[in-house]
Every structure is written in C-alpha cells, then in structure tokens.
Amino acid sequence: MPALNHLIVHAKDKDASAEFLAGILGVEAGPQWGPFRPVQMSNGVTLDFIGTPHPSTTHYAFLVDDAEYGDSPA
C-alpha cells in the first residue's frame, strides 16, 4: 500500500515556520537541506518547508513498492 513519504509546505519564512511547528510537536526542525527546512514527524513523514512568497504548486510524495508500481517491463 502506498505510504506518504514527504510533502512540501510553502511558507513566507521557512525557518520560522519549521521551528514553530517543531516546537508545537516537541521535535527538532532539521538542518537546511537544499532549499528546504525539514521537520520529521513521528510517523516517518517529512514536512519540507520552502520559502515561497506566493505558493503555486503542491507536492506530495508517496512510497510505492515495485509490485504496486508494476515492475514488469513495458
């Protein structure tokens, strides 16, 4: 069964937003990783905060095993 792996959260201030959520959840915001500031949730999902003044897209990533994806050649 597919499982949510990570999603991108658009924020005007990615660092403040990541720190705020991490404080509420009682976890640490991770170090900068590329353009993102990650917050790892207890269920293994990562919220990747990115600084964007006007969000234009949404990104959700799911883990899917080979059998579900269809690993047979086309």
C-alpha positions in Angstrom: 0.0 0.0 0.0 1.4 3.5 -0.9 2.6 5.5 2.1 3.0 9.2 2.3 6.8 10.0 2.4 7.0 13.8 2.4 5.3 16.9 1.3 6.4 20.4 0.6 5.0 23.2 2.7 5.2 26.7 1.2 5.9 29.5 3.7 7.0 33.1 3.6 9.6 32.3 6.3 10.6 28.6 6.1 12.8 28.7 9.1 10.3 30.4 11.4 7.5 28.1 10.2 9.5 24.9 10.6 10.7 26.0 14.1 7.2 26.9 15.1 5.7 23.6 14.0 8.6 21.6 15.5 8.1 23.4 18.8 4.4 22.6 18.9 5.1 18.9 18.1 8.0 18.7 20.5 10.6 17.7 17.8 13.6 19.4 16.3 13.5 21.1 12.9 16.2 19.6 10.8 19.1 21.5 9.3 18.8 23.2 5.9 18.7 20.6 3.1 18.9 22.1 -0.3 16.2 24.8 -0.4 14.2 23.0 2.3 14.0 23.1 6.1 12.6 19.6 7.1 10.6 18.6 10.1 10.5 14.8 10.6 7.1 13.6 12.0 6.8 10.6 14.4 5.1 8.6 11.7 8.1 8.9 9.3 6.6 11.6 7.1 8.8 14.7 6.5 7.4 18.2 6.0 9.8 20.1 3.9 9.3 23.8 4.4 10.4 26.1 1.5 10.4 29.8 1.4 7.9 30.9 -1.3 6.1 34.3 -1.2 3.3 33.0 -3.4 2.8 29.2 -3.5 1.9 28.0 -6.9 2.1 24.2 -6.7 1.6 21.4 -4.2 3.9 18.4 -3.9 3.1 15.1 -2.2 5.4 12.1 -2.5 4.4 8.5 -1.8 6.5 5.4 -1.4 5.2 2.6 -3.6 6.7 -0.8 -3.8 7.6 -2.4 -7.0 4.7 -4.8 -7.1 2.2 -2.0 -6.8 4.1 0.2 -9.3 4.3 -2.5 -11.8 8.0 -3.5 -12.1 7.4 -5.7 -15.2 9.0 -4.4 -18.5 6.6 -2.5 -20.8 
